[in-house]
């Protein structure tokens, strides 16, 4: 079964419309996705995936504050 990219995009975008600040919610989501992809590339495997060519392991994360303004704000 092929994923309908337009429908997937639409469902993701609609989910942000219920947020108080849709743009901030989208920015947080895309940032989290990019960090997850970067971690998977560095590890050489997806999280919880067993792979003999794995380069390292995921060791968890800690919550970080998401600021979008300059520190002088």
HTML snippet that shows the backbone in 3Dmol.js (N, CA, C, O; Angstrom):
<script src="https://3Dmol.org/build/3Dmol-min.js"></script>
<div id="view" style="width:600px;height:400px;position:relative"></div>
<script>
const pdb = `
ATOM      1  N   UNK A   1       0.840  -1.183   0.000  1.00  0.00           N
ATOM      2  CA  UNK A   1       0.000   0.000   0.000  1.00  0.00           C
ATOM      3  C   UNK A   1       0.887   1.249   0.000  1.00  0.00           C
ATOM      4  O   UNK A   1       1.766   1.378   0.852  1.00  0.00           O
ATOM      5  N   UNK A   2       0.674   2.138  -0.913  1.00  0.00           N
ATOM      6  CA  UNK A   2       1.456   3.363  -1.033  1.00  0.00           C
ATOM      7  C   UNK A   2       0.855   4.445  -0.147  1.00  0.00           C
ATOM      8  O   UNK A   2      -0.362   4.617  -0.094  1.00  0.00           O
ATOM      9  N   UNK A   3       1.724   5.168   0.546  1.00  0.00           N
ATOM     10  CA  UNK A   3       1.268   6.262   1.393  1.00  0.00           C
ATOM     11  C   UNK A   3       0.879   7.442   0.515  1.00  0.00           C
ATOM     12  O   UNK A   3       1.641   7.855  -0.360  1.00  0.00           O
ATOM     13  N   UNK A   4      -0.294   7.974   0.751  1.00  0.00           N
ATOM     14  CA  UNK A   4      -0.744   9.159   0.049  1.00  0.00           C
ATOM     15  C   UNK A   4      -0.134  10.351   0.775  1.00  0.00           C
ATOM     16  O   UNK A   4      -0.614  10.759   1.833  1.00  0.00           O
ATOM     17  N   UNK A   5       0.930  10.904   0.196  1.00  0.00           N
ATOM     18  CA  UNK A   5       1.682  11.971   0.857  1.00  0.00           C
ATOM     19  C   UNK A   5       0.834  13.210   1.112  1.00  0.00           C
ATOM     20  O   UNK A   5       0.986  13.863   2.144  1.00  0.00           O
ATOM     21  N   UNK A   6      -0.037  13.533   0.203  1.00  0.00           N
ATOM     22  CA  UNK A   6      -0.887  14.714   0.374  1.00  0.00           C
ATOM     23  C   UNK A   6      -1.823  14.540   1.558  1.00  0.00           C
ATOM     24  O   UNK A   6      -1.994  15.464   2.353  1.00  0.00           O
ATOM     25  N   UNK A   7      -2.432  13.362   1.686  1.00  0.00           N
ATOM     26  CA  UNK A   7      -3.328  13.092   2.806  1.00  0.00           C
ATOM     27  C   UNK A   7      -2.567  13.059   4.132  1.00  0.00           C
ATOM     28  O   UNK A   7      -3.068  13.539   5.149  1.00  0.00           O
ATOM     29  N   UNK A   8      -1.380  12.504   4.122  1.00  0.00           N
ATOM     30  CA  UNK A   8      -0.550  12.485   5.327  1.00  0.00           C
ATOM     31  C   UNK A   8      -0.212  13.910   5.752  1.00  0.00           C
ATOM     32  O   UNK A   8      -0.341  14.257   6.926  1.00  0.00           O
ATOM     33  N   UNK A   9       0.217  14.727   4.810  1.00  0.00           N
ATOM     34  CA  UNK A   9       0.540  16.126   5.084  1.00  0.00           C
ATOM     35  C   UNK A   9      -0.683  16.860   5.634  1.00  0.00           C
ATOM     36  O   UNK A   9      -0.585  17.609   6.607  1.00  0.00           O
ATOM     37  N   UNK A  10      -1.824  16.637   5.004  1.00  0.00           N
ATOM     38  CA  UNK A  10      -3.061  17.288   5.429  1.00  0.00           C
ATOM     39  C   UNK A  10      -3.412  16.902   6.863  1.00  0.00           C
ATOM     40  O   UNK A  10      -3.771  17.772   7.658  1.00  0.00           O
ATOM     41  N   UNK A  11      -3.318  15.632   7.209  1.00  0.00           N
ATOM     42  CA  UNK A  11      -3.675  15.204   8.562  1.00  0.00           C
ATOM     43  C   UNK A  11      -2.718  15.778   9.603  1.00  0.00           C
ATOM     44  O   UNK A  11      -3.138  16.120  10.708  1.00  0.00           O
ATOM     45  N   UNK A  12      -1.443  15.884   9.258  1.00  0.00           N
ATOM     46  CA  UNK A  12      -0.475  16.478  10.188  1.00  0.00           C
ATOM     47  C   UNK A  12      -0.774  17.960  10.376  1.00  0.00           C
ATOM     48  O   UNK A  12      -0.781  18.451  11.505  1.00  0.00           O
ATOM     49  N   UNK A  13      -1.018  18.668   9.296  1.00  0.00           N
ATOM     50  CA  UNK A  13      -1.293  20.107   9.383  1.00  0.00           C
ATOM     51  C   UNK A  13      -2.592  20.391  10.136  1.00  0.00           C
ATOM     52  O   UNK A  13      -2.646  21.329  10.930  1.00  0.00           O
ATOM     53  N   UNK A  14      -3.635  19.602   9.901  1.00  0.00           N
ATOM     54  CA  UNK A  14      -4.907  19.794  10.592  1.00  0.00           C
ATOM     55  C   UNK A  14      -4.727  19.588  12.092  1.00  0.00           C
ATOM     56  O   UNK A  14      -5.376  20.270  12.886  1.00  0.00           O
ATOM     57  N   UNK A  15      -3.863  18.666  12.495  1.00  0.00           N
ATOM     58  CA  UNK A  15      -3.655  18.421  13.923  1.00  0.00           C
ATOM     59  C   UNK A  15      -3.083  19.646  14.632  1.00  0.00           C
ATOM     60  O   UNK A  15      -3.298  19.816  15.832  1.00  0.00           O
ATOM     61  N   UNK A  16      -2.362  20.498  13.911  1.00  0.00           N
ATOM     62  CA  UNK A  16      -1.792  21.701  14.528  1.00  0.00           C
ATOM     63  C   UNK A  16      -2.822  22.814  14.686  1.00  0.00           C
ATOM     64  O   UNK A  16      -2.621  23.720  15.494  1.00  0.00           O
ATOM     65  N   UNK A  17      -3.901  22.769  13.947  1.00  0.00           N
ATOM     66  CA  UNK A  17      -4.887  23.843  13.979  1.00  0.00           C
ATOM     67  C   UNK A  17      -5.575  23.973  15.340  1.00  0.00           C
ATOM     68  O   UNK A  17      -6.067  25.049  15.679  1.00  0.00           O
ATOM     69  N   UNK A  18      -5.613  22.909  16.107  1.00  0.00           N
ATOM     70  CA  UNK A  18      -6.249  22.939  17.429  1.00  0.00           C
ATOM     71  C   UNK A  18      -5.328  23.543  18.491  1.00  0.00           C
ATOM     72  O   UNK A  18      -5.767  23.818  19.608  1.00  0.00           O
ATOM     73  N   UNK A  19      -4.078  23.747  18.155  1.00  0.00           N
ATOM     74  CA  UNK A  19      -3.117  24.299  19.114  1.00  0.00           C
ATOM     75  C   UNK A  19      -3.345  25.793  19.329  1.00  0.00           C
ATOM     76  O   UNK A  19      -3.866  26.485  18.455  1.00  0.00           O
ATOM     77  N   UNK A  20      -2.950  26.274  20.494  1.00  0.00           N
ATOM     78  CA  UNK A  20      -3.072  27.696  20.794  1.00  0.00           C
ATOM     79  C   UNK A  20      -2.236  28.529  19.822  1.00  0.00           C
ATOM     80  O   UNK A  20      -2.680  29.572  19.343  1.00  0.00           O
ATOM     81  N   UNK A  21      -1.025  28.056  19.539  1.00  0.00           N
ATOM     82  CA  UNK A  21      -0.134  28.735  18.596  1.00  0.00           C
ATOM     83  C   UNK A  21       0.284  27.707  17.541  1.00  0.00           C
ATOM     84  O   UNK A  21       1.294  27.024  17.717  1.00  0.00           O
ATOM     85  N   UNK A  22      -0.476  27.588  16.450  1.00  0.00           N
ATOM     86  CA  UNK A  22      -0.192  26.560  15.441  1.00  0.00           C
ATOM     87  C   UNK A  22       1.221  26.621  14.860  1.00  0.00           C
ATOM     88  O   UNK A  22       1.845  25.582  14.644  1.00  0.00           O
ATOM     89  N   UNK A  23       1.730  27.824  14.606  1.00  0.00           N
ATOM     90  CA  UNK A  23       3.075  27.941  14.036  1.00  0.00           C
ATOM     91  C   UNK A  23       4.138  27.431  15.001  1.00  0.00           C
ATOM     92  O   UNK A  23       5.076  26.750  14.584  1.00  0.00           O
ATOM     93  N   UNK A  24       4.004  27.751  16.281  1.00  0.00           N
ATOM     94  CA  UNK A  24       4.957  27.274  17.275  1.00  0.00           C
ATOM     95  C   UNK A  24       4.873  25.758  17.395  1.00  0.00           C
ATOM     96  O   UNK A  24       5.902  25.091  17.501  1.00  0.00           O
ATOM     97  N   UNK A  25       3.673  25.209  17.379  1.00  0.00           N
ATOM     98  CA  UNK A  25       3.492  23.757  17.451  1.00  0.00           C
ATOM     99  C   UNK A  25       4.147  23.071  16.255  1.00  0.00           C
ATOM    100  O   UNK A  25       4.790  22.033  16.409  1.00  0.00           O
ATOM    101  N   UNK A  26       3.986  23.652  15.058  1.00  0.00           N
ATOM    102  CA  UNK A  26       4.617  23.090  13.860  1.00  0.00           C
ATOM    103  C   UNK A  26       6.143  23.149  13.963  1.00  0.00           C
ATOM    104  O   UNK A  26       6.833  22.190  13.618  1.00  0.00           O
ATOM    105  N   UNK A  27       6.661  24.282  14.441  1.00  0.00           N
ATOM    106  CA  UNK A  27       8.103  24.447  14.584  1.00  0.00           C
ATOM    107  C   UNK A  27       8.671  23.445  15.580  1.00  0.00           C
ATOM    108  O   UNK A  27       9.719  22.849  15.331  1.00  0.00           O
ATOM    109  N   UNK A  28       7.987  23.254  16.708  1.00  0.00           N
ATOM    110  CA  UNK A  28       8.436  22.268  17.695  1.00  0.00           C
ATOM    111  C   UNK A  28       8.445  20.863  17.079  1.00  0.00           C
ATOM    112  O   UNK A  28       9.401  20.108  17.254  1.00  0.00           O
ATOM    113  N   UNK A  29       7.371  20.524  16.357  1.00  0.00           N
ATOM    114  CA  UNK A  29       7.251  19.186  15.773  1.00  0.00           C
ATOM    115  C   UNK A  29       8.357  18.920  14.763  1.00  0.00           C
ATOM    116  O   UNK A  29       8.994  17.867  14.798  1.00  0.00           O
ATOM    117  N   UNK A  30       8.589  19.878  13.856  1.00  0.00           N
ATOM    118  CA  UNK A  30       9.608  19.665  12.826  1.00  0.00           C
ATOM    119  C   UNK A  30      10.995  19.597  13.452  1.00  0.00           C
ATOM    120  O   UNK A  30      11.843  18.826  13.000  1.00  0.00           O
ATOM    121  N   UNK A  31      11.233  20.398  14.489  1.00  0.00           N
ATOM    122  CA  UNK A  31      12.521  20.360  15.179  1.00  0.00           C
ATOM    123  C   UNK A  31      12.736  18.997  15.837  1.00  0.00           C
ATOM    124  O   UNK A  31      13.825  18.432  15.743  1.00  0.00           O
ATOM    125  N   UNK A  32      11.719  18.471  16.496  1.00  0.00           N
ATOM    126  CA  UNK A  32      11.813  17.152  17.121  1.00  0.00           C
ATOM    127  C   UNK A  32      12.067  16.066  16.078  1.00  0.00           C
ATOM    128  O   UNK A  32      12.867  15.158  16.306  1.00  0.00           O
ATOM    129  N   UNK A  33      11.385  16.158  14.931  1.00  0.00           N
ATOM    130  CA  UNK A  33      11.577  15.174  13.868  1.00  0.00           C
ATOM    131  C   UNK A  33      13.013  15.216  13.341  1.00  0.00           C
ATOM    132  O   UNK A  33      13.637  14.175  13.136  1.00  0.00           O
ATOM    133  N   UNK A  34      13.531  16.428  13.126  1.00  0.00           N
ATOM    134  CA  UNK A  34      14.904  16.569  12.629  1.00  0.00           C
ATOM    135  C   UNK A  34      15.919  16.035  13.626  1.00  0.00           C
ATOM    136  O   UNK A  34      16.891  15.393  13.226  1.00  0.00           O
ATOM    137  N   UNK A  35      15.715  16.286  14.924  1.00  0.00           N
ATOM    138  CA  UNK A  35      16.637  15.773  15.936  1.00  0.00           C
ATOM    139  C   UNK A  35      16.587  14.247  16.011  1.00  0.00           C
ATOM    140  O   UNK A  35      17.616  13.597  16.196  1.00  0.00           O
ATOM    141  N   UNK A  36      15.389  13.678  15.869  1.00  0.00           N
ATOM    142  CA  UNK A  36      15.250  12.217  15.881  1.00  0.00           C
ATOM    143  C   UNK A  36      15.970  11.601  14.682  1.00  0.00           C
ATOM    144  O   UNK A  36      16.658  10.590  14.824  1.00  0.00           O
ATOM    145  N   UNK A  37      15.817  12.201  13.513  1.00  0.00           N
ATOM    146  CA  UNK A  37      16.491  11.707  12.310  1.00  0.00           C
ATOM    147  C   UNK A  37      17.998  11.798  12.480  1.00  0.00           C
ATOM    148  O   UNK A  37      18.718  10.861  12.136  1.00  0.00           O
ATOM    149  N   UNK A  38      18.487  12.925  13.012  1.00  0.00           N
ATOM    150  CA  UNK A  38      19.919  13.093  13.229  1.00  0.00           C
ATOM    151  C   UNK A  38      20.455  12.023  14.179  1.00  0.00           C
ATOM    152  O   UNK A  38      21.518  11.456  13.928  1.00  0.00           O
ATOM    153  N   UNK A  39      19.737  11.743  15.262  1.00  0.00           N
ATOM    154  CA  UNK A  39      20.168  10.729  16.225  1.00  0.00           C
ATOM    155  C   UNK A  39      20.192   9.347  15.583  1.00  0.00           C
ATOM    156  O   UNK A  39      21.112   8.568  15.832  1.00  0.00           O
ATOM    157  N   UNK A  40      19.198   9.035  14.767  1.00  0.00           N
ATOM    158  CA  UNK A  40      19.150   7.735  14.100  1.00  0.00           C
ATOM    159  C   UNK A  40      20.292   7.579  13.109  1.00  0.00           C
ATOM    160  O   UNK A  40      20.867   6.497  12.989  1.00  0.00           O
ATOM    161  N   UNK A  41      20.624   8.651  12.400  1.00  0.00           N
ATOM    162  CA  UNK A  41      21.738   8.596  11.445  1.00  0.00           C
ATOM    163  C   UNK A  41      23.049   8.376  12.185  1.00  0.00           C
ATOM    164  O   UNK A  41      23.874   7.563  11.769  1.00  0.00           O
ATOM    165  N   UNK A  42      23.242   9.102  13.282  1.00  0.00           N
ATOM    166  CA  UNK A  42      24.478   8.955  14.054  1.00  0.00           C
ATOM    167  C   UNK A  42      24.601   7.568  14.673  1.00  0.00           C
ATOM    168  O   UNK A  42      25.700   7.020  14.753  1.00  0.00           O
ATOM    169  N   UNK A  43      23.474   6.996  15.112  1.00  0.00           N
ATOM    170  CA  UNK A  43      23.499   5.670  15.723  1.00  0.00           C
ATOM    171  C   UNK A  43      23.611   4.569  14.677  1.00  0.00           C
ATOM    172  O   UNK A  43      24.077   3.470  14.979  1.00  0.00           O
ATOM    173  N   UNK A  44      23.192   4.853  13.466  1.00  0.00           N
ATOM    174  CA  UNK A  44      23.218   3.841  12.417  1.00  0.00           C
ATOM    175  C   UNK A  44      22.035   2.903  12.472  1.00  0.00           C
ATOM    176  O   UNK A  44      22.039   1.859  11.821  1.00  0.00           O
ATOM    177  N   UNK A  45      21.015   3.263  13.246  1.00  0.00           N
ATOM    178  CA  UNK A  45      19.802   2.450  13.362  1.00  0.00           C
ATOM    179  C   UNK A  45      18.707   3.285  13.990  1.00  0.00           C
ATOM    180  O   UNK A  45      18.974   4.288  14.651  1.00  0.00           O
ATOM    181  N   UNK A  46      17.465   2.860  13.776  1.00  0.00           N
ATOM    182  CA  UNK A  46      16.342   3.539  14.426  1.00  0.00           C
ATOM    183  C   UNK A  46      16.331   3.198  15.900  1.00  0.00           C
ATOM    184  O   UNK A  46      16.929   2.205  16.314  1.00  0.00           O
ATOM    185  N   UNK A  47      15.652   4.017  16.702  1.00  0.00           N
ATOM    186  CA  UNK A  47      15.518   3.749  18.119  1.00  0.00           C
ATOM    187  C   UNK A  47      14.822   2.405  18.311  1.00  0.00           C
ATOM    188  O   UNK A  47      13.834   2.119  17.636  1.00  0.00           O
ATOM    189  N   UNK A  48      15.322   1.589  19.213  1.00  0.00           N
ATOM    190  CA  UNK A  48      14.817   0.247  19.531  1.00  0.00           C
ATOM    191  C   UNK A  48      15.015  -0.755  18.395  1.00  0.00           C
ATOM    192  O   UNK A  48      14.436  -1.841  18.433  1.00  0.00           O
ATOM    193  N   UNK A  49      15.806  -0.422  17.400  1.00  0.00           N
ATOM    194  CA  UNK A  49      16.077  -1.342  16.296  1.00  0.00           C
ATOM    195  C   UNK A  49      17.409  -2.045  16.557  1.00  0.00           C
ATOM    196  O   UNK A  49      18.402  -1.399  16.890  1.00  0.00           O
ATOM    197  N   UNK A  50      17.424  -3.342  16.409  1.00  0.00           N
ATOM    198  CA  UNK A  50      18.652  -4.110  16.570  1.00  0.00           C
ATOM    199  C   UNK A  50      19.322  -4.220  15.209  1.00  0.00           C
ATOM    200  O   UNK A  50      18.709  -4.630  14.224  1.00  0.00           O
ATOM    201  N   UNK A  51      20.591  -3.846  15.179  1.00  0.00           N
ATOM    202  CA  UNK A  51      21.320  -3.814  13.924  1.00  0.00           C
ATOM    203  C   UNK A  51      22.780  -4.107  14.222  1.00  0.00           C
ATOM    204  O   UNK A  51      23.376  -3.438  15.066  1.00  0.00           O
ATOM    205  N   UNK A  52      23.369  -5.083  13.558  1.00  0.00           N
ATOM    206  CA  UNK A  52      24.759  -5.462  13.824  1.00  0.00           C
ATOM    207  C   UNK A  52      25.746  -4.384  13.395  1.00  0.00           C
ATOM    208  O   UNK A  52      26.888  -4.384  13.853  1.00  0.00           O
ATOM    209  N   UNK A  53      25.333  -3.471  12.530  1.00  0.00           N
ATOM    210  CA  UNK A  53      26.215  -2.398  12.070  1.00  0.00           C
ATOM    211  C   UNK A  53      26.003  -1.092  12.838  1.00  0.00           C
ATOM    212  O   UNK A  53      26.501  -0.038  12.442  1.00  0.00           O
ATOM    213  N   UNK A  54      25.274  -1.176  13.913  1.00  0.00           N
ATOM    214  CA  UNK A  54      24.985  -0.008  14.751  1.00  0.00           C
ATOM    215  C   UNK A  54      26.283   0.614  15.254  1.00  0.00           C
ATOM    216  O   UNK A  54      27.208  -0.101  15.638  1.00  0.00           O
ATOM    217  N   UNK A  55      26.352   1.946  15.251  1.00  0.00           N
ATOM    218  CA  UNK A  55      27.568   2.658  15.652  1.00  0.00           C
ATOM    219  C   UNK A  55      27.565   3.041  17.125  1.00  0.00           C
ATOM    220  O   UNK A  55      28.626   3.145  17.741  1.00  0.00           O
ATOM    221  N   UNK A  56      26.401   3.248  17.684  1.00  0.00           N
ATOM    222  CA  UNK A  56      26.275   3.664  19.079  1.00  0.00           C
ATOM    223  C   UNK A  56      24.867   3.344  19.550  1.00  0.00           C
ATOM    224  O   UNK A  56      24.124   2.666  18.840  1.00  0.00           O
ATOM    225  N   UNK A  57      24.483   3.813  20.725  1.00  0.00           N
ATOM    226  CA  UNK A  57      23.171   3.511  21.286  1.00  0.00           C
ATOM    227  C   UNK A  57      22.476   4.781  21.746  1.00  0.00           C
ATOM    228  O   UNK A  57      23.122   5.778  22.066  1.00  0.00           O
ATOM    229  N   UNK A  58      21.161   4.730  21.774  1.00  0.00           N
ATOM    230  CA  UNK A  58      20.383   5.823  22.332  1.00  0.00           C
ATOM    231  C   UNK A  58      20.426   5.668  23.848  1.00  0.00           C
ATOM    232  O   UNK A  58      20.257   4.562  24.363  1.00  0.00           O
ATOM    233  N   UNK A  59      20.646   6.748  24.553  1.00  0.00           N
ATOM    234  CA  UNK A  59      20.689   6.645  26.006  1.00  0.00           C
ATOM    235  C   UNK A  59      19.670   7.573  26.662  1.00  0.00           C
ATOM    236  O   UNK A  59      19.858   8.005  27.799  1.00  0.00           O
ATOM    237  N   UNK A  60      18.620   7.871  25.958  1.00  0.00           N
ATOM    238  CA  UNK A  60      17.571   8.708  26.520  1.00  0.00           C
ATOM    239  C   UNK A  60      17.741  10.170  26.168  1.00  0.00           C
ATOM    240  O   UNK A  60      18.573  10.531  25.336  1.00  0.00           O
ATOM    241  N   UNK A  61      16.956  10.992  26.800  1.00  0.00           N
ATOM    242  CA  UNK A  61      17.005  12.422  26.544  1.00  0.00           C
ATOM    243  C   UNK A  61      16.516  13.141  27.789  1.00  0.00           C
ATOM    244  O   UNK A  61      15.953  12.530  28.698  1.00  0.00           O
ATOM    245  N   UNK A  62      16.734  14.407  27.815  1.00  0.00           N
ATOM    246  CA  UNK A  62      16.178  15.214  28.896  1.00  0.00           C
ATOM    247  C   UNK A  62      15.363  16.325  28.247  1.00  0.00           C
ATOM    248  O   UNK A  62      15.715  16.816  27.174  1.00  0.00           O
ATOM    249  N   UNK A  63      14.284  16.715  28.894  1.00  0.00           N
ATOM    250  CA  UNK A  63      13.463  17.796  28.330  1.00  0.00           C
ATOM    251  C   UNK A  63      14.256  19.098  28.246  1.00  0.00           C
ATOM    252  O   UNK A  63      15.042  19.420  29.137  1.00  0.00           O
ATOM    253  N   UNK A  64      14.043  19.818  27.190  1.00  0.00           N
ATOM    254  CA  UNK A  64      14.699  21.112  27.015  1.00  0.00           C
ATOM    255  C   UNK A  64      13.632  22.155  26.727  1.00  0.00           C
ATOM    256  O   UNK A  64      12.611  21.877  26.098  1.00  0.00           O
ATOM    257  N   UNK A  65      13.896  23.347  27.199  1.00  0.00           N
ATOM    258  CA  UNK A  65      12.984  24.454  26.961  1.00  0.00           C
ATOM    259  C   UNK A  65      13.130  24.931  25.527  1.00  0.00           C
ATOM    260  O   UNK A  65      14.243  25.010  25.006  1.00  0.00           O
ATOM    261  N   UNK A  66      12.037  25.243  24.899  1.00  0.00           N
ATOM    262  CA  UNK A  66      12.048  25.677  23.514  1.00  0.00           C
ATOM    263  C   UNK A  66      11.781  27.175  23.469  1.00  0.00           C
ATOM    264  O   UNK A  66      10.637  27.609  23.603  1.00  0.00           O
ATOM    265  N   UNK A  67      12.826  27.958  23.283  1.00  0.00           N
ATOM    266  CA  UNK A  67      12.701  29.425  23.198  1.00  0.00           C
ATOM    267  C   UNK A  67      12.849  29.858  21.756  1.00  0.00           C
ATOM    268  O   UNK A  67      13.729  29.379  21.042  1.00  0.00           O
ATOM    269  N   UNK A  68      11.987  30.766  21.329  1.00  0.00           N
ATOM    270  CA  UNK A  68      12.062  31.253  19.955  1.00  0.00           C
ATOM    271  C   UNK A  68      12.471  32.707  19.871  1.00  0.00           C
ATOM    272  O   UNK A  68      12.515  33.272  18.778  1.00  0.00           O
ATOM    273  N   UNK A  69      12.769  33.322  20.993  1.00  0.00           N
ATOM    274  CA  UNK A  69      13.188  34.717  20.949  1.00  0.00           C
ATOM    275  C   UNK A  69      14.636  34.858  21.426  1.00  0.00           C
ATOM    276  O   UNK A  69      15.190  33.948  22.043  1.00  0.00           O
ATOM    277  N   UNK A  70      15.214  35.967  21.141  1.00  0.00           N
ATOM    278  CA  UNK A  70      16.585  36.277  21.541  1.00  0.00           C
ATOM    279  C   UNK A  70      16.648  36.360  23.061  1.00  0.00           C
ATOM    280  O   UNK A  70      15.673  36.784  23.681  1.00  0.00           O
ATOM    281  N   UNK A  71      17.764  35.968  23.688  1.00  0.00           N
ATOM    282  CA  UNK A  71      17.871  36.014  25.165  1.00  0.00           C
ATOM    283  C   UNK A  71      17.572  37.390  25.758  1.00  0.00           C
ATOM    284  O   UNK A  71      17.221  37.478  26.935  1.00  0.00           O
ATOM    285  N   UNK A  72      17.700  38.453  24.990  1.00  0.00           N
ATOM    286  CA  UNK A  72      17.428  39.792  25.518  1.00  0.00           C
ATOM    287  C   UNK A  72      15.946  40.126  25.532  1.00  0.00           C
ATOM    288  O   UNK A  72      15.571  41.220  25.953  1.00  0.00           O
ATOM    289  N   UNK A  73      15.087  39.205  25.078  1.00  0.00           N
ATOM    290  CA  UNK A  73      13.635  39.472  25.044  1.00  0.00           C
ATOM    291  C   UNK A  73      13.077  39.577  26.454  1.00  0.00           C
ATOM    292  O   UNK A  73      11.878  39.798  26.629  1.00  0.00           O
TER     293      UNK A  73
END
`;
const viewer = $3Dmol.createViewer("view");
viewer.addModel(pdb, "pdb");
viewer.setStyle({}, {cartoon: {color: "spectrum"}});
viewer.zoomTo();
viewer.render();
</script>
